[in-house]
């Protein structure tokens, strides 16, 4: 049976999905996907998987995809990051029987993606992307999809999307931010870019960005004309977003923890989910934040949730009539609701406002003022009051001639330790600065081998003398007998 393409793929395989949970590293695991599906999500993605690791590591495959079968977890799209066509396709071939499509991540803007040369840092390499998608489209039994970020220019973004469609992409998710818009500087996603892409391609398009509640989903579909809307942070803060509900935070936590007991995942994933889910409540109950950070077992996390529930219920019982939420929140802190990043509007429907000065911009100007430091830096300042975060005061390191990392101050090759080790091994040389003694060890090895040969020759010679003496004795005994 030929694989479905474009609109037919979205309509039949993905069941005309409008509500989509984004691929999130260490956050869109099976347990969270099942919770989201219970509350309105119609399509989920796996966390981003590294194609090279997936190909070589059976444990990685088992932990991230080959675990316990779960029929409810469909339709499902597996996302990979990759920068090599063969590696990408070979990894996808190992995953295709467990999903409905394979997605190529072209949207990750993080530093790890820059170092690994994948995600949004491939968006200028159109020839490479064409080869990757063409090969995947040819070899895989399931469709190939892509998730991208936009360029600042709408025209270039449209040409980019058309190139991916022509190469064989069957569904495109467009995050309406550039790769520079991330973290506190994320700003507002541009729905104009998404709308332009939707009009320019014939394949289904999902929109990503500015989704905090169900009304945002509906407005995004109306303004851009997309087939579906993907949510990441909005879903993490309220997994019932696609139902249009704002449940109590401990109720969602209880339900999630029950699913985790059936479909286990690393405790770090669970803790990260609850930090998001309880974000506003933990601003009020700082002690519970510390307890959640320190707890070592799932049972311990259940106990923290129980304590949080009791405190919130007590606060609700003592609530005065007509009292309004504090800190400018739309709901009281014990209700699931979005967290608006600094520099982002609550409703980004217009997509034109690029945000205000973010936290990092303030930090760059702070000149040691601890009130403007991030929480992590404030903690470091408490541990070390003399610590300065002024970039101009940081020591300047000489760079490795090979890779640009800081070089060893006493390295004979002017390299970092990693590059030095390769060079010293190649040349059989020593680098005392890095404690690498390839030449010395080689010379010691030769000396030892030479001494071994001398010992062996002496032993052979001694045995030869003994053999000659034995022959003389035997000859003498024979003459006597005659």
C-alpha positions in Angstrom: 0.0 0.0 0.0 1.5 3.4 -1.0 2.1 5.8 1.8 -0.3 8.7 2.1 0.9 12.2 1.3 0.0 15.8 2.1 -3.7 16.5 2.9 -4.6 12.8 2.7 -1.9 11.9 5.3 -3.1 14.6 7.7 -6.8 13.7 7.2 -6.5 9.9 7.4 -3.4 9.0 9.3 -3.3 12.0 11.7 -7.2 12.0 11.9 -7.4 15.7 10.9 -5.5 16.7 14.1 -6.0 20.3 15.1 -4.5 20.1 18.7 -0.9 19.1 18.8 1.6 18.6 21.7 5.1 19.8 20.6 8.3 17.7 20.7 10.1 18.8 24.0 13.4 17.4 25.1 12.9 15.3 28.3 9.3 16.7 28.6 7.1 15.1 26.0 7.7 11.5 27.2 5.0 8.8 27.1 3.4 9.6 30.5 3.0 13.3 29.6 1.7 12.5 26.1 -1.0 10.2 27.6 -2.0 12.9 30.1 -2.3 15.5 27.3 -4.3 13.1 25.1 -6.8 12.6 28.0 -7.3 16.3 28.0 -7.8 17.2 24.3 -4.5 16.7 22.5 -5.1 14.9 19.2 -1.5 14.4 18.0 1.8 14.1 19.9 5.5 14.2 19.1 8.2 12.3 20.9 11.0 14.3 22.5 13.7 15.3 20.0 15.9 12.2 19.6 19.5 12.3 18.4 19.8 10.2 15.2 23.4 9.2 15.7 22.8 8.0 19.2 19.5 6.3 18.3 21.4 4.4 15.6 24.2 3.1 17.7 22.7 2.7 21.2 20.1 0.0 21.8 19.4 1.2 25.3 18.6 4.7 24.0 16.2 3.2 21.5 14.5 1.1 24.2 14.2 4.0 26.7 12.8 6.5 24.2 10.7 4.5 21.8 10.9 0.7 22.2 9.4 0.6 25.7 6.1 -0.9 26.7 3.6 -0.8 23.8 0.7 1.7 24.3 -2.0 1.7 21.7 -3.5 4.9 23.1 -0.3 6.8 22.1 -1.3 7.3 18.4 -1.1 9.1 16.1 2.5 9.7 17.0 5.4 11.5 15.2 9.0 10.7 16.1 11.3 13.7 15.8 15.1 13.4 15.1 17.9 15.9 14.9 20.5 15.0 12.3 22.9 16.6 9.9 23.8 13.5 7.8 21.4 12.0 5.3 22.5 8.4 5.7 22.5 8.6 9.5 19.1 10.3 9.6 17.5 7.7 7.3 19.1 4.7 9.0 17.8 5.9 12.4 14.4 6.6 10.9 14.2 3.1 9.5 14.6 1.8 13.0 11.8 4.0 14.3 9.2 3.9 11.4 7.4 0.8 12.7 6.6 2.6 16.0 5.1 5.8 14.7 3.0 7.5 11.9 5.7 9.8 10.6 9.3 10.9 11.0 10.0 14.6 11.7 13.3 16.4 11.0 14.1 19.0 13.6 15.1 22.2 11.9 13.8 24.5 14.7 16.0 23.9 17.9 17.8 27.2 18.6 19.7 26.2 21.7 23.5 26.3 22.1 23.7 22.5 22.1 22.2 22.5 18.6 24.8 25.0 17.5 27.6 22.9 18.8 26.2 19.7 17.3 25.3 21.5 14.0 21.6 20.6 13.8 18.2 22.1 14.4 17.8 25.7 13.4 21.5 26.0 12.6 20.9 24.0 9.4 18.4 26.5 8.0 21.0 28.1 5.6 22.2 24.7 4.2 19.4 24.1 1.7 21.4 21.6 -0.4 22.0 19.4 2.6 18.4 19.6 3.7 17.1 18.7 0.2 19.3 15.6 0.2 18.2 14.5 3.6 14.5 14.9 2.8 14.7 13.4 -0.7 16.5 10.3 0.7 14.0 9.9 3.6 11.1 10.3 1.3 12.5 7.6 -1.0 13.5 5.1 1.7 10.9 5.4 4.5 7.5 3.7 4.6 6.0 6.6 6.6 5.9 10.3 5.5 8.6 12.8 6.3 7.7 16.0 8.1 9.7 19.1 9.2 9.6 21.6 12.0 11.2 25.0 11.2 11.8 28.4 12.5 11.3 31.5 10.3 13.8 33.9 8.8 13.4 37.6 9.6 12.3 38.1 6.0 8.9 36.6 5.0 9.9 36.1 1.4 12.9 34.0 2.4 10.8 32.0 4.8 8.3 31.2 2.1 11.1 30.1 -0.3 12.5 27.9 2.4 9.1 26.2 3.0 8.6 25.7 -0.7 12.1 24.1 -1.0 11.2 21.6 1.8 7.9 20.8 0.2 9.5 20.2 -3.2 12.1 17.9 -1.6 9.3 15.6 -0.2 8.2 17.1 3.1 4.5 16.1 3.7 3.7 18.4 6.6 5.3 21.5 7.9 5.3 23.0 11.4 6.3 26.6 11.4 7.4 28.2 14.7 6.9 31.9 14.1 10.2 33.0 15.8 13.7 33.3 14.4 16.5 31.2 15.9 17.7 34.2 17.8 14.4 34.6 19.6 14.6 32.2 22.6 14.4 32.1 26.4 13.8 35.5 28.0 14.3 37.2 24.6 11.7 35.1 22.8 9.4 37.9 22.2 6.2 37.3 20.2 5.9 34.8 17.4 5.0 36.2 13.9 1.7 34.8 12.7 2.2 36.8 9.5 5.1 34.5 8.5 3.0 31.4 9.3 0.1 32.8 7.2 2.4 33.5 4.3 3.8 29.9 4.4 0.3 28.4 4.6 -0.7 30.3 1.4 2.5 29.4 -0.4 2.5 25.6 0.0 0.0 22.8 -0.7 1.0 20.5 2.2 -0.6 20.8 5.6 0.8 23.4 8.0 0.9 23.5 11.8 1.5 26.8 13.6 3.6 27.1 16.7 4.1 30.2 19.0 1.9 32.4 21.2 -0.4 29.6 22.3 -1.4 30.0 26.0 -5.1 29.0 26.0 -7.8 27.6 23.7 -8.9 31.0 22.5 -5.3 31.5 21.2 -5.6 28.2 19.2 -8.9 29.3 17.7 -7.6 32.7 16.8 -4.4 31.4 15.3 -6.4 29.0 13.0 -8.7 31.8 12.0 -5.9 34.3 11.2 -3.4 32.0 9.6 -5.6 29.3 8.0 -3.3 26.5 9.3 -4.5 22.9 9.7 -3.5 22.6 13.4 -1.8 24.4 16.2 1.1 23.1 18.3 1.7 24.0 21.9 4.8 23.5 24.1 5.0 25.8 27.2 1.3 26.4 27.2 0.8 22.6 27.4 3.4 22.2 30.2 1.7 24.8 32.4 -1.8 23.5 31.6 -2.1 20.0 30.1 -5.9 20.7 29.8 -5.3 23.7 27.5 -6.9 22.0 24.5 -10.0 21.3 26.5 -10.4 24.9 27.3 -10.2 24.1 31.1 -8.1 25.5 33.9 -8.0 22.6 36.5 -6.5 22.6 39.9 -2.7 22.1 39.8 -2.7 19.2 42.3 -5.4 17.4 40.3 -3.3 17.4 37.2 -0.2 16.4 39.2 -2.1 13.5 40.8 -3.3 12.2 37.4 0.2 12.6 35.9 1.9 10.8 38.8 -0.6 7.9 38.5 0.4 7.5 34.8 4.1 7.6 35.7 3.6 4.7 38.0 2.3 2.7 35.1 4.7 4.1 32.5 7.9 5.0 34.4 10.3 7.7 33.3 13.3 9.4 34.9 12.6 11.3 38.1 14.2 14.4 36.6 11.4 14.5 33.9 8.7 14.3 36.7 10.4 17.0 38.7 10.7 19.3 35.7 7.0 18.8 34.8 5.9 19.7 38.4 8.1 22.8 38.5 6.2 24.0 35.4 2.8 22.8 36.5 3.2 24.4 40.0 5.1 27.5 38.8 2.8 30.1 40.3 2.1 28.1 43.5 5.8 27.6 44.2 6.3 31.4 44.2 4.0 31.4 47.3 5.3 28.3 49.0 9.1 28.5 48.6 9.6 25.7 51.1 7.8 23.2 48.8 10.1 24.3 46.0 13.1 23.2 48.0 11.4 19.9 49.0 10.6 19.2 45.3 14.2 19.9 44.3 15.6 17.6 47.0 13.2 14.6 46.9 14.7 11.4 45.6 11.7 9.1 45.0 8.4 9.1 43.2 6.7 8.4 46.5 8.4 11.5 47.9 7.0 13.6 45.1 3.5 12.3 45.8 4.0 13.4 49.4 5.0 16.9 48.2 1.9 17.1 46.0 -0.2 16.1 49.0 1.3 18.8 51.1 0.8 21.4 48.4 -2.8 20.4 48.1 -3.4 20.8 51.8 -1.9 24.2 51.9 -3.8 25.4 48.9 -7.1 24.1 50.3 -6.4 25.8 53.6 -5.8 29.1 51.7 -9.0 28.6 49.7 -11.0 28.1 53.0 -9.6 31.3 54.4 -10.2 33.3 51.3 -12.2 36.5 51.6 -15.2 37.1 49.5 -14.4 39.2 46.4 -10.6 38.7 46.8 -8.7 38.8 43.6 -5.6 36.9 42.4 -2.3 38.6 43.2 0.7 39.4 41.0 -1.6 40.2 38.1 -2.5 36.6 37.5 -5.8 35.8 35.6 -6.5 33.0 38.2 -5.5 32.2 41.7 -2.1 30.5 41.8 -3.5 27.0 42.5 -5.2 26.9 39.1 -3.4 25.8 36.0 -2.6 28.9 33.9 0.1 30.2 31.5 3.4 31.7 32.5 4.1 34.8 30.4 7.8 35.2 29.7 9.3 38.6 30.1 9.0 40.5 26.8 6.0 38.5 25.6 2.5 39.7 25.4 -0.2 37.6 26.9 -1.9 37.3 23.6 0.4 37.4 20.6 -2.3 37.2 17.9 -1.0 40.3 16.1 2.5 38.8 15.8 3.9 42.3 15.2 5.2 43.3 18.5 8.7 42.0 19.0 8.8 42.2 22.8 10.4 44.5 25.3 13.8 44.3 27.0 14.3 40.9 28.4 16.1 39.7 31.5 19.4 39.2 29.7 19.5 42.7 28.5 19.0 44.0 32.0 21.8 41.7 33.3 24.2 43.0 30.8 23.6 46.5 32.2 23.5 45.7 35.8 27.0 46.6 36.9 26.9 44.4 40.0 23.4 45.3 41.1 22.1 42.0 42.6 18.5 43.1 42.2 18.8 42.7 38.5 20.7 39.4 38.6 18.9 36.2 37.7 18.0 33.9 40.5 20.9 31.5 39.8 23.4 34.4 39.8 21.9 35.7 43.0 22.5 32.3 44.7 26.1 32.3 43.4 26.5 35.8 44.8 25.3 34.6 48.2 27.9 31.8 48.2 30.6 34.2 47.1 29.9 37.9 47.8 33.0 39.0 45.9 32.0 37.3 42.7 31.5 39.7 39.8 29.4 39.0 36.7 30.9 41.8 34.6 31.9 40.2 31.3 34.8 42.7 31.0 36.4 41.3 34.1 36.4 37.7 33.0 39.9 36.3 32.2 40.7 36.2 28.5 41.8 32.7 27.4 44.1 32.0 24.4 42.3 29.8 21.9 43.3 26.4 20.6 44.8 26.6 17.1 42.6 23.7 16.1 39.1 24.1 17.5 38.8 27.5 19.3 38.4 26.1 22.8 40.8 27.5 25.5 44.3 26.1 25.0 46.6 24.7 27.6 48.9 27.4 28.9 51.9 25.0 28.7 50.8 23.0 25.7 53.7 22.4 23.2 51.2 22.4 20.3 49.2 25.5 21.5 46.0 23.3 21.6 43.3 22.3 24.1 43.8 18.9 25.7 41.5 17.0 23.3 43.3 18.3 20.2 46.7 18.0 21.8 46.0 14.3 22.6 45.2 13.6 19.0 48.2 15.5 17.7 50.6 14.0 20.2 49.4 10.5 19.4 49.7 11.1 15.7 53.3 12.4 16.0 54.3 10.1 18.9 55.3 13.1 20.9 55.2 14.3 24.5 53.3 17.3 25.9 54.2 17.7 29.6 51.8 20.6 30.0 48.9 18.2 29.4 50.6 15.2 31.0 50.7 13.3 27.7 53.8 11.1 27.3 53.4 9.1 24.1 57.1 9.5 23.0 58.4 8.6 26.5 56.1 5.6 26.8 57.0 4.4 23.3 60.8 4.7 24.0 60.3 2.8 27.3 58.4 0.1 25.4 61.3 -0.2 22.9 63.8 -0.4 25.7 61.8 -3.1 27.5 61.4 -5.1 24.3 65.2 -4.8 23.7 65.9 -6.0 27.2 63.5 -8.9 26.8 65.3 -10.0 23.6 68.7 -9.9 25.4 67.3 -12.0 28.2 65.8 -14.5 25.8 69.1 -14.8 23.8 71.0 -15.4 27.0 68.5 -18.1 28.0 68.8 -19.8 24.6 72.6 -19.7 24.8 72.6 -21.2 28.3 70.3 -24.0 27.2 72.6 -24.6 24.2 75.6 -25.1 26.6 73.7 -27.5 28.7 72.7 -29.6 25.6 76.4 -29.8 24.5 77.5 -31.0 27.9 74.7 -33.7 28.0 75.9 -35.0 24.6 79.5 -35.4 25.8 78.4 -37.4 28.9 76.3 -39.7 26.7 79.2 -40.3 24.3 81.5 -41.1 27.2 79.0 -43.6 28.7 78.7 -45.3 25.3 82.5 -45.8 25.0 82.7 -47.3 28.4 80.0 -49.8 27.4 82.0 -50.9 24.4 
